[in-house]
Amino acid sequence: MTVSALHQTFTSIGLNQLSLSQAEQKELTAFINQHHQFFDNVCQQKADKKPTDLLLGLMTKTQQETAQHFVHNQQAIESMQQVLIDTLGDQQKKFVATDSHRLAIETRLWLLIQGYCGIDFSYANEQAEQSAALLTTSLALPEHAIRSDLLVAYYAGKNQKETKSASQAKGSIFQRIKSFIRTNKPY
């Protein structure tokens, strides 16, 4: 995967804290490859904005578009899933539509940036519930399990922000003490 500003921003908000399946890792790589140039351009055009704020906008847009696309194709996905169940029985769990992985990873990334930006938990939870409801059939998992798994990303972003804030606060206190000592030296 190319290390781009998009990838670096995701990493800075806690991407490495997420446990991604191999399929989700593949979708993450595809997502970054598809959107990194756009993100770079937006960051250059809006240099006065924080990259995390721009990332929140990008993720809101792309996740909502992916969810709409998923809903539009949901009947076909569910029909395909039923054929797999009828044909393969329990073995069907090995096959999951790419659209499902795409929606799952984009929702995780969206919740990650929401947590980092301090978006209200109730909104993030509502979005996780909506995505989980869409994904339950294709992932063959209970809705509450999917929602809980998606919300791990929200908390990873929130924890990353708190860790950075605590680190910056320690640094700023140290800098103020150091500055005070320098300016108040007896000569």
N, CA, C and O of each residue as an XYZ file, in Angstrom:
748
protein
N       0.840     -1.168      0.000
C       0.000      0.000      0.000
C       0.893      1.242      0.000
O       1.865      1.317      0.751
N       0.560      2.187     -0.828
C       1.278      3.442     -0.904
C       1.013      4.249      0.361
O      -0.129      4.360      0.807
N       2.066      4.809      0.932
C       1.882      5.659      2.101
C       1.557      7.056      1.590
O       2.431      7.786      1.122
N       0.307      7.402      1.688
C      -0.177      8.693      1.210
C      -0.630      9.521      2.412
O      -0.639      9.043      3.547
N      -1.003     10.760      2.140
C      -1.529     11.606      3.209
C      -2.791     10.984      3.806
O      -3.038     11.092      5.007
N      -3.580     10.336      2.960
C      -4.795      9.677      3.441
C      -4.445      8.546      4.405
O      -5.030      8.440      5.483
N      -3.508      7.717      4.022
C      -3.087      6.610      4.892
C      -2.453      7.147      6.177
O      -2.715      6.630      7.263
N      -1.630      8.171      6.057
C      -0.990      8.757      7.233
C      -2.020      9.344      8.198
O      -1.882      9.226      9.416
N      -3.046      9.973      7.642
C      -4.085     10.544      8.503
C      -4.845      9.447      9.217
O      -5.116      9.555     10.413
N      -5.196      8.379      8.487
C      -5.859      7.246      9.136
C      -4.979      6.659     10.241
O      -5.468      6.341     11.325
N      -3.704      6.520      9.970
C      -2.782      5.967     10.961
C      -2.707      6.874     12.185
O      -2.664      6.390     13.316
N      -2.692      8.185     11.965
C      -2.581      9.123     13.086
C      -3.821      9.129     13.976
O      -3.746      9.550     15.131
N      -4.956      8.672     13.460
C      -6.173      8.667     14.284
C      -6.478      7.294     14.872
O      -7.513      7.116     15.514
N      -5.583      6.310     14.662
C      -5.739      5.031     15.329
C      -6.038      3.839     14.448
O      -6.479      2.807     14.955
N      -5.816      3.937     13.162
C      -6.091      2.821     12.252
C      -5.404      1.541     12.705
O      -5.988      0.461     12.616
N      -4.178      1.649     13.188
C      -3.422      0.459     13.584
C      -4.015     -0.256     14.796
O      -3.633     -1.388     15.095
N      -4.933      0.387     15.484
C      -5.581     -0.239     16.636
C      -6.722     -1.164     16.217
O      -7.239     -1.921     17.039
N      -7.114     -1.109     14.955
C      -8.230     -1.930     14.489
C      -7.741     -3.301     14.043
O      -6.711     -3.433     13.382
N      -8.499     -4.303     14.420
C      -8.228     -5.665     13.943
C      -9.075     -5.877     12.700
O     -10.295     -6.018     12.779
N      -8.419     -5.897     11.566
C      -9.139     -6.036     10.302
C      -8.938     -7.435      9.742
O      -7.844     -7.995      9.807
N     -10.010     -7.988      9.192
C      -9.900     -9.276      8.518
C      -9.089     -9.091      7.244
O      -8.847     -7.964      6.812
N      -8.678    -10.178      6.659
C      -7.928    -10.111      5.411
C      -8.754     -9.423      4.322
O      -8.227     -8.626      3.546
N     -10.039     -9.734      4.271
C     -10.912     -9.107      3.272
C     -11.044     -7.603      3.540
O     -11.044     -6.806      2.602
N     -11.157     -7.215      4.812
C     -11.251     -5.791      5.138
C      -9.932     -5.079      4.848
O      -9.937     -3.933      4.398
N      -8.821     -5.732      5.095
C      -7.517     -5.148      4.771
C      -7.413     -4.895      3.268
O      -6.903     -3.861      2.838
N      -7.898     -5.839      2.481
C      -7.906     -5.692      1.023
C      -8.795     -4.507      0.613
O      -8.422     -3.717     -0.254
N      -9.963     -4.393      1.236
C     -10.859     -3.269      0.942
C     -10.245     -1.943      1.390
O     -10.415     -0.924      0.720
N      -9.538     -1.950      2.510
C      -8.854     -0.735      2.981
C      -7.829     -0.285      1.954
O      -7.764      0.897      1.618
N      -7.037     -1.207      1.460
C      -6.032     -0.877      0.445
C      -6.700     -0.310     -0.800
O      -6.242      0.688     -1.356
N      -7.776     -0.942     -1.236
C      -8.500     -0.459     -2.415
C      -9.082      0.928     -2.154
O      -9.047      1.794     -3.028
N      -9.612      1.137     -0.960
C     -10.191      2.435     -0.614
C      -9.126      3.531     -0.666
O      -9.334      4.587     -1.264
N      -7.998      3.267     -0.039
C      -6.929      4.277     -0.022
C      -6.413      4.539     -1.431
O      -6.199      5.691     -1.809
N      -6.213      3.495     -2.202
C      -5.757      3.688     -3.581
C      -6.757      4.493     -4.401
O      -6.364      5.304     -5.240
N      -8.037      4.273     -4.163
C      -9.079      4.964     -4.918
C      -9.237      6.425     -4.509
O      -9.547      7.267     -5.351
N      -9.030      6.740     -3.231
C      -9.355      8.076     -2.725
C      -8.159      8.951     -2.349
O      -8.343     10.126     -2.030
N      -6.949      8.412     -2.378
C      -5.818      9.201     -1.868
C      -5.563     10.464     -2.691
O      -5.250     11.509     -2.121
N      -5.688     10.395     -3.987
C      -5.433     11.576     -4.825
C      -6.472     12.664     -4.553
O      -6.134     13.843     -4.450
N      -7.719     12.264     -4.439
C      -8.782     13.217     -4.118
C      -8.516     13.875     -2.765
O      -8.640     15.092     -2.627
N      -8.153     13.071     -1.774
C      -7.881     13.598     -0.435
C      -6.697     14.560     -0.469
O      -6.744     15.621      0.153
N      -5.639     14.198     -1.190
C      -4.481     15.093     -1.320
C      -4.896     16.433     -1.921
O      -4.486     17.489     -1.438
N      -5.710     16.388     -2.976
C      -6.165     17.616     -3.631
C      -7.005     18.476     -2.689
O      -6.834     19.694     -2.639
N      -7.905     17.849     -1.949
C      -8.739     18.591     -1.014
C      -7.872     19.229      0.071
O      -8.091     20.382      0.443
N      -6.895     18.489      0.572
C      -6.001     19.035      1.601
C      -5.220     20.236      1.081
O      -5.001     21.199      1.816
N      -4.801     20.186     -0.181
C      -4.076     21.318     -0.777
C      -4.997     22.517     -0.979
O      -4.609     23.655     -0.715
N      -6.215     22.261     -1.448
C      -7.157     23.349     -1.702
C      -7.668     23.984     -0.413
O      -7.981     25.174     -0.384
N      -7.748     23.202      0.632
C      -8.281     23.688      1.908
C      -7.205     23.563      2.982
O      -7.418     22.946      4.025
N      -6.062     24.151      2.714
C      -4.912     24.047      3.613
C      -5.189     24.655      4.985
O      -4.477     24.357      5.944
N      -6.210     25.501      5.093
C      -6.548     26.110      6.379
C      -7.352     25.160      7.275
O      -7.588     25.466      8.444
N      -7.766     24.032      6.746
C      -8.551     23.053      7.504
C      -7.659     21.915      7.980
O      -6.664     21.586      7.334
N      -8.015     21.320      9.104
C      -7.284     20.167      9.619
C      -7.576     18.956      8.730
O      -8.716     18.767      8.306
N      -6.568     18.140      8.445
C      -6.802     16.935      7.645
C      -7.870     16.013      8.260
O      -8.605     15.342      7.535
N      -7.950     15.985      9.587
C      -8.960     15.128     10.217
C     -10.374     15.624      9.925
O     -11.289     14.817      9.760
N     -10.562     16.942      9.860
C     -11.880     17.478      9.518
C     -12.235     17.132      8.072
O     -13.378     16.791      7.769
N     -11.253     17.223      7.192
C     -11.477     16.877      5.793
C     -11.736     15.381      5.644
O     -12.542     14.962      4.813
N     -11.047     14.579      6.458
C     -11.261     13.136      6.428
C     -12.668     12.790      6.905
O     -13.300     11.886      6.359
N     -13.156     13.489      7.903
C     -14.524     13.262      8.374
C     -15.513     13.516      7.241
O     -16.461     12.751      7.063
N     -15.303     14.573      6.483
C     -16.175     14.867      5.348
C     -16.098     13.797      4.275
O     -17.122     13.354      3.754
N     -14.881     13.383      3.946
C     -14.697     12.338      2.933
C     -15.369     11.048      3.369
O     -16.065     10.415      2.575
N     -15.172     10.649      4.617
C     -15.721      9.378      5.090
C     -17.243      9.430      5.196
O     -17.915      8.434      4.928
N     -17.783     10.565      5.580
C     -19.238     10.696      5.636
C     -19.820     10.513      4.240
O     -20.786      9.775      4.051
N     -19.229     11.186      3.276
C     -19.707     11.099      1.895
C     -19.587      9.679      1.346
O     -20.554      9.142      0.806
N     -18.419      9.072      1.476
C     -18.210      7.762      0.863
C     -19.008      6.669      1.573
O     -19.537      5.771      0.917
N     -19.104      6.731      2.892
C     -19.854      5.692      3.607
C     -21.333      5.783      3.257
O     -21.988      4.758      3.062
N     -21.860      6.985      3.176
C     -23.272      7.145      2.840
C     -23.558      6.658      1.410
O     -24.581      6.023      1.159
N     -22.652      6.960      0.486
C     -22.817      6.486     -0.893
C     -22.744      4.961     -0.967
O     -23.528      4.331     -1.676
N     -21.809      4.379     -0.237
C     -21.666      2.920     -0.225
C     -22.898      2.271      0.396
O     -23.373      1.248     -0.097
N     -23.416      2.855      1.473
C     -24.616      2.308      2.114
C     -25.810      2.373      1.157
O     -26.595      1.429      1.074
N     -25.944      3.481      0.443
C     -27.038      3.601     -0.528
C     -26.894      2.571     -1.640
O     -27.876      1.951     -2.049
N     -25.693      2.391     -2.119
C     -25.428      1.390     -3.158
C     -25.748     -0.002     -2.631
O     -26.333     -0.821     -3.339
N     -25.367     -0.264     -1.400
C     -25.621     -1.562     -0.782
C     -27.123     -1.819     -0.683
O     -27.590     -2.908     -1.016
N     -27.882     -0.815     -0.225
C     -29.332     -0.951     -0.111
C     -29.942     -1.226     -1.483
O     -30.827     -2.069     -1.625
N     -29.459     -0.507     -2.479
C     -29.951     -0.692     -3.845
C     -29.718     -2.122     -4.328
O     -30.552     -2.677     -5.044
N     -28.600     -2.719     -3.945
C     -28.250     -4.071     -4.388
C     -28.566     -5.147     -3.352
O     -28.253     -6.319     -3.562
N     -29.177     -4.761     -2.247
C     -29.377     -5.690     -1.139
C     -30.198     -6.915     -1.532
O     -29.874     -8.027     -1.115
N     -31.234     -6.738     -2.308
C     -32.059     -7.887     -2.682
C     -31.237     -8.897     -3.492
O     -31.358    -10.105     -3.287
N     -30.410     -8.403     -4.402
C     -29.560     -9.303     -5.196
C     -28.536     -9.999     -4.300
O     -28.266    -11.188     -4.471
N     -27.968     -9.260     -3.347
C     -26.988     -9.843     -2.421
C     -27.642    -10.934     -1.579
O     -27.075    -12.012     -1.399
N     -28.839    -10.650     -1.063
C     -29.533    -11.632     -0.241
C     -29.949    -12.859     -1.064
O     -29.909    -13.984     -0.566
N     -30.344    -12.640     -2.312
C     -30.688    -13.773     -3.187
C     -29.463    -14.649     -3.431
O     -29.544    -15.877     -3.388
N     -28.328    -14.001     -3.688
C     -27.094    -14.743     -3.896
C     -26.732    -15.522     -2.629
O     -26.318    -16.679     -2.701
N     -26.892    -14.882     -1.477
C     -26.596    -15.530     -0.203
C     -27.483    -16.759     -0.014
O     -27.016    -17.795      0.459
N     -28.752    -16.649     -0.380
C     -29.675    -17.778     -0.233
C     -29.285    -18.930     -1.152
O     -29.379    -20.093     -0.761
N     -28.846    -18.616     -2.372
C     -28.381    -19.664     -3.290
C     -27.173    -20.376     -2.691
O     -27.070    -21.601     -2.769
N     -26.264    -19.618     -2.095
C     -25.093    -20.223     -1.462
C     -25.496    -21.110     -0.290
O     -24.935    -22.190     -0.106
N     -26.458    -20.664      0.494
C     -26.933    -21.471      1.628
C     -27.555    -22.762      1.115
O     -27.273    -23.847      1.621
N     -28.401    -22.628      0.107
C     -29.069    -23.805     -0.453
C     -28.083    -24.780     -1.086
O     -28.258    -25.995     -1.001
N     -27.060    -24.245     -1.711
C     -26.096    -25.075     -2.427
C     -24.998    -25.618     -1.524
O     -24.631    -26.790     -1.612
N     -24.476    -24.758     -0.655
C     -23.282    -25.118      0.108
C     -23.530    -25.387      1.590
O     -22.651    -25.909      2.276
N     -24.695    -25.044      2.084
C     -24.963    -25.234      3.509
C     -24.055    -24.354      4.350
O     -23.931    -23.158      4.085
N     -23.412    -24.940      5.372
C     -22.534    -24.172      6.266
C     -21.296    -23.613      5.564
O     -20.705    -22.644      6.041
N     -20.903    -24.197      4.460
C     -19.734    -23.722      3.718
C     -19.958    -22.333      3.130
O     -18.994    -21.649      2.787
N     -21.209    -21.908      3.007
C     -21.521    -20.600      2.427
C     -20.913    -19.459      3.230
O     -20.703    -18.370      2.696
N     -20.627    -19.698      4.511
C     -20.063    -18.641      5.362
C     -18.696    -18.183      4.869
O     -18.224    -17.113      5.252
N     -18.061    -18.983      4.027
C     -16.758    -18.608      3.471
C     -16.884    -17.556      2.377
O     -15.904    -16.909      2.007
N     -18.111    -17.388      1.858
C     -18.338    -16.463      0.754
C     -19.154    -15.263      1.227
O     -20.284    -15.404      1.695
N     -18.566    -14.100      1.096
C     -19.249    -12.869      1.471
C     -19.086    -11.895      0.312
O     -18.000    -11.761     -0.251
N     -20.169    -11.221     -0.036
C     -20.131    -10.266     -1.144
C     -19.129     -9.149     -0.846
O     -19.039     -8.662      0.281
N     -18.393     -8.763     -1.861
C     -17.412     -7.680     -1.722
C     -18.082     -6.407     -1.221
O     -17.487     -5.661     -0.443
N     -19.313     -6.150     -1.658
C     -20.039     -4.971     -1.188
C     -20.168     -4.973      0.333
O     -20.139     -3.914      0.960
N     -20.308     -6.141      0.919
C     -20.423     -6.237      2.377
C     -19.114     -5.836      3.050
O     -19.121     -5.098      4.035
N     -18.008     -6.314      2.527
C     -16.703     -5.937      3.092
C     -16.446     -4.443      2.908
O     -15.903     -3.783      3.793
N     -16.838     -3.927      1.763
C     -16.637     -2.497      1.496
C     -17.440     -1.658      2.489
O     -16.917     -0.713      3.080
N     -18.707     -2.008      2.668
C     -19.539     -1.264      3.622
C     -18.986     -1.405      5.035
O     -18.971     -0.432      5.788
N     -18.537     -2.585      5.405
C     -17.996     -2.798      6.751
C     -16.748     -1.951      6.987
O     -16.644     -1.291      8.021
N     -15.803     -1.958      6.051
C     -14.562     -1.200      6.275
C     -14.819      0.303      6.230
O     -14.246      1.052      7.021
N     -15.669      0.747      5.319
C     -15.940      2.186      5.263
C     -16.679      2.650      6.514
O     -16.451      3.759      6.995
N     -17.554      1.812      7.035
C     -18.238      2.173      8.279
C     -17.242      2.211      9.430
O     -17.303      3.112     10.265
N     -16.333      1.255      9.488
C     -15.298      1.262     10.538
C     -14.457      2.540     10.460
O     -14.214      3.198     11.472
N     -14.019      2.880      9.245
C     -13.197      4.077      9.072
C     -13.978      5.331      9.447
O     -13.432      6.253     10.054
N     -15.247      5.361      9.085
C     -16.101      6.502      9.403
C     -16.283      6.627     10.910
O     -16.222      7.730     11.453
N     -16.502      5.518     11.579
C     -16.655      5.554     13.030
C     -15.336      5.893     13.724
O     -15.331      6.544     14.769
N     -14.225      5.454     13.148
C     -12.906      5.786     13.688
C     -12.711      7.300     13.706
O     -12.312      7.864     14.725
N     -12.991      7.953     12.588
C     -12.808      9.407     12.520
C     -13.851     10.124     13.376
O     -13.563     11.182     13.935
N     -15.048      9.568     13.485
C     -16.050     10.171     14.373
C     -15.566     10.151     15.823
O     -15.684     11.146     16.539
N     -15.025      9.020     16.244
C     -14.504      8.929     17.602
C     -13.372      9.915     17.825
O     -13.303     10.573     18.864
N     -12.489     10.013     16.846
C     -11.348     10.919     16.952
C     -11.802     12.378     17.027
O     -11.242     13.171     17.784
N     -12.815     12.724     16.241
C     -13.298     14.111     16.191
C     -14.258     14.448     17.327
O     -14.684     15.595     17.461
N     -14.598     13.456     18.142
C     -15.470     13.710     19.283
C     -16.941     13.814     18.918
O     -17.708     14.467     19.625
N     -17.340     13.184     17.834
C     -18.753     13.161     17.459
C     -19.508     12.398     18.549
O     -19.005     11.417     19.096
N     -20.701     12.855     18.850
C     -21.510     12.258     19.911
C     -21.703     10.764     19.697
O     -21.986     10.321     18.584
N     -21.548      9.985     20.775
C     -21.664      8.541     20.695
C     -23.030      8.105     20.188
O     -23.122      7.137     19.433
N     -24.090      8.795     20.584
C     -25.425      8.352     20.170
C     -25.561      8.367     18.647
O     -26.202      7.487     18.074
N     -24.967      9.354     17.995
C     -24.995      9.404     16.532
C     -24.179      8.249     15.955
O     -24.636      7.564     15.041
N     -22.991      8.033     16.477
C     -22.141      6.943     15.991
C     -22.832      5.593     16.203
O     -22.783      4.729     15.328
N     -23.463      5.413     17.341
C     -24.161      4.170     17.644
C     -25.317      3.954     16.658
O     -25.538      2.843     16.178
N     -26.039      5.024     16.371
C     -27.148      4.935     15.412
C     -26.643      4.516     14.031
O     -27.260      3.688     13.359
N     -25.520      5.093     13.617
C     -24.958      4.742     12.314
C     -24.448      3.301     12.303
O     -24.591      2.593     11.306
N     -23.859      2.879     13.405
C     -23.395      1.494     13.506
C     -24.577      0.528     13.460
O     -24.495     -0.527     12.832
N     -25.674      0.887     14.123
C     -26.879      0.048     14.087
C     -27.419     -0.079     12.668
O     -27.790     -1.170     12.234
N     -27.461      1.042     11.947
C     -27.978      1.013     10.576
C     -27.112      0.120      9.682
O     -27.634     -0.677      8.903
N     -25.817      0.255      9.795
C     -24.919     -0.574      8.987
C     -25.012     -2.035      9.393
O     -25.005     -2.921      8.539
N     -25.099     -2.288     10.680
C     -25.204     -3.667     11.161
C     -26.479     -4.315     10.637
O     -26.472     -5.483     10.250
N     -27.570     -3.559     10.624
C     -28.834     -4.098     10.103
C     -28.691     -4.483      8.634
O     -29.245     -5.490      8.193
N     -27.952     -3.684      7.887
C     -27.732     -3.991      6.466
C     -26.835     -5.214      6.293
O     -27.040     -6.009      5.377
N     -25.855     -5.365      7.158
C     -24.830     -6.397      6.980
C     -25.168     -7.752      7.599
O     -24.507     -8.744      7.292
N     -26.157     -7.814      8.440
C     -26.415     -9.049      9.193
C     -26.661    -10.264      8.307
O     -26.171    -11.350      8.616
N     -27.398    -10.112      7.227
C     -27.673    -11.260      6.355
C     -26.431    -11.678      5.589
O     -26.089    -12.860      5.558
N     -25.749    -10.717      4.968
C     -24.596    -11.078      4.131
C     -23.404    -11.569      4.945
O     -22.622    -12.387      4.459
N     -23.253    -11.083      6.175
C     -22.142    -11.551      7.009
C     -22.537    -12.757      7.865
O     -21.691    -13.366      8.520
N     -23.810    -13.089      7.853
C     -24.333    -14.230      8.617
C     -23.956    -14.146     10.095
O     -23.550    -15.131     10.711
N     -24.102    -12.940     10.641
C     -23.825    -12.690     12.061
C     -24.995    -11.921     12.662
O     -25.717    -11.230     11.943
N     -25.188    -12.036     13.976
C     -26.261    -11.260     14.616
C     -25.970     -9.760     14.519
O     -24.818     -9.327     14.561
N     -27.024     -9.000     14.390
C     -26.903     -7.550     14.243
C     -26.134     -6.917     15.403
O     -25.280     -6.058     15.183
N     -26.432     -7.336     16.643
C     -25.750     -6.738     17.805
C     -24.246     -7.021     17.787
O     -23.455     -6.193     18.240
N     -23.851     -8.176     17.270
C     -22.421     -8.509     17.202
C     -21.713     -7.621     16.181
O     -20.595     -7.164     16.416
N     -22.361     -7.385     15.064
C     -21.770     -6.512     14.032
C     -21.677     -5.089     14.558
O     -20.645     -4.435     14.399
N     -22.742     -4.602     15.184
C     -22.741     -3.237     15.724
C     -21.616     -3.067     16.736
O     -20.873     -2.087     16.691
N     -21.499     -4.021     17.642
C     -20.437     -3.949     18.661
C     -19.064     -3.933     18.019
O     -18.183     -3.180     18.435
N     -18.887     -4.759     17.013
C     -17.606     -4.831     16.310
C     -17.301     -3.514     15.598
O     -16.159     -3.054     15.606
N     -18.309     -2.911     14.987
C     -18.105     -1.628     14.305
C     -17.750     -0.520     15.300
O     -16.919      0.342     15.013
N     -18.384     -0.553     16.463
C     -18.140      0.503     17.455
C     -16.752      0.436     18.082
O     -16.305      1.405     18.696
N     -16.074     -0.679     17.936
C     -14.681     -0.757     18.397
C     -13.863      0.340     17.717
O     -12.968      0.921     18.331
N     -14.170      0.620     16.454
C     -13.446      1.657     15.716
C     -13.710      3.038     16.316
O     -12.790      3.849     16.421
N     -14.942      3.312     16.707
C     -15.277      4.600     17.334
C     -14.418      4.806     18.584
O     -13.824      5.867     18.777
N     -14.365      3.777     19.425
C     -13.592      3.878     20.660
C     -12.090      3.950     20.396
O     -11.361      4.593     21.152
N     -11.622      3.301     19.339
C     -10.196      3.390     18.986
C      -9.838      4.832     18.622
O      -8.804      5.347     19.045
N     -10.702      5.478     17.832
C     -10.467      6.883     17.479
C     -10.525      7.790     18.686
O      -9.696      8.686     18.846
N     -11.509      7.556     19.535
C     -11.663      8.363     20.749
C     -10.446      8.200     21.659
O      -9.927      9.183     22.188
N      -9.993      6.964     21.841
C      -8.817      6.703     22.680
C      -7.564      7.331     22.099
O      -6.733      7.862     22.836
N      -7.422      7.274     20.784
C      -6.251      7.874     20.131
C      -6.220      9.376     20.379
O      -5.162      9.937     20.664
N      -7.365     10.024     20.273
C      -7.444     11.466     20.504
C      -7.105     11.798     21.949
O      -6.373     12.752     22.215
N      -7.639     11.010     22.890
C      -7.358     11.248     24.306
C      -5.877     11.047     24.615
O      -5.293     11.798     25.396
N      -5.279     10.042     24.008
C      -3.849      9.788     24.208
C      -3.021     10.950     23.676
O      -2.088     11.404     24.337
N      -3.363     11.433     22.478
C      -2.637     12.575     21.903
C      -2.817     13.826     22.745
O      -1.860     14.564     22.979
N      -4.042     14.067     23.203
C      -4.315     15.253     24.021
C      -3.542     15.209     25.324
O      -3.001     16.227     25.757
N      -3.481     14.049     25.955
C      -2.745     13.901     27.210
C      -1.255     14.120     26.977
O      -0.578     14.760     27.781
N      -0.753     13.583     25.868
C       0.662     13.743     25.539
C       0.995     15.199     25.267
O       2.033     15.694     25.707
N       0.121     15.887     24.547
C       0.346     17.298     24.246
C       0.253     18.151     25.507
O       0.996     19.121     25.658
N      -0.648     17.794     26.404
C      -0.788     18.539     27.653
C       0.474     18.390     28.505
O       0.949     19.364     29.089
N       1.013     17.176     28.575
C       2.253     16.958     29.320
C       3.376     17.782     28.713
O       4.149     18.418     29.429
N       3.460     17.767     27.385
C       4.494     18.530     26.699
C       4.349     20.020     26.938
O       5.343     20.717     27.142
N       3.122     20.513     26.915
C       2.932     21.951     27.091
C       3.231     22.370     28.523
O       3.769     23.457     28.734
N       2.903     21.556     29.506
C       3.227     21.877     30.899
C       4.736     21.881     31.082
O       5.288     22.777     31.722
N       5.402     20.880     30.521
C       6.856     20.812     30.608
C       7.480     22.045     29.948
O       8.412     22.638     30.491
N       6.969     22.423     28.789
C       7.501     23.590     28.083
C       7.295     24.871     28.897
O       8.177     25.730     28.934
N       6.137     25.003     29.546
C       5.888     26.196     30.353
C       6.827     26.258     31.558
O       7.332     27.329     31.893
N       7.064     25.124     32.207
C       7.974     25.096     33.361
C       9.385     25.430     32.909
O      10.082     26.219     33.546
N       9.800     24.822     31.802
C      11.136     25.076     31.256
C      11.292     26.556     30.895
O      12.328     27.161     31.171
N      10.276     27.124     30.287
C      10.319     28.538     29.911
C      10.368     29.433     31.149
O      11.083     30.435     31.174
N       9.603     29.061     32.170
C       9.583     29.825     33.401
C      10.957     29.813     34.060
O      11.433     30.847     34.529
N      11.587     28.658     34.095
C      12.904     28.530     34.700
C      13.921     29.375     33.933
O      14.747     30.059     34.538
N      13.858     29.326     32.603
C      14.788     30.126     31.780
C      14.636     31.616     32.032
O      15.628     32.335     32.155
N      13.403     32.078     32.108
C      13.177     33.510     32.248
C      13.364     34.019     33.667
O      13.497     35.224     33.881
N      13.375     33.133     34.619
C      13.502     33.536     36.020
C      14.833     33.103     36.645
O      14.903     32.907     37.859
N      15.874     32.953     35.848
C      17.183     32.599     36.381
C      17.805     33.805     37.067
O      17.782     34.911     36.526
N      18.361     33.598     38.253
C      19.090     34.711     38.884
C      20.441     34.902     38.197
O      21.142     33.923     37.938
N      20.800     36.092     37.912
C      22.073     36.355     37.239
C      23.070     36.940     38.167
O      24.198     37.223     37.764
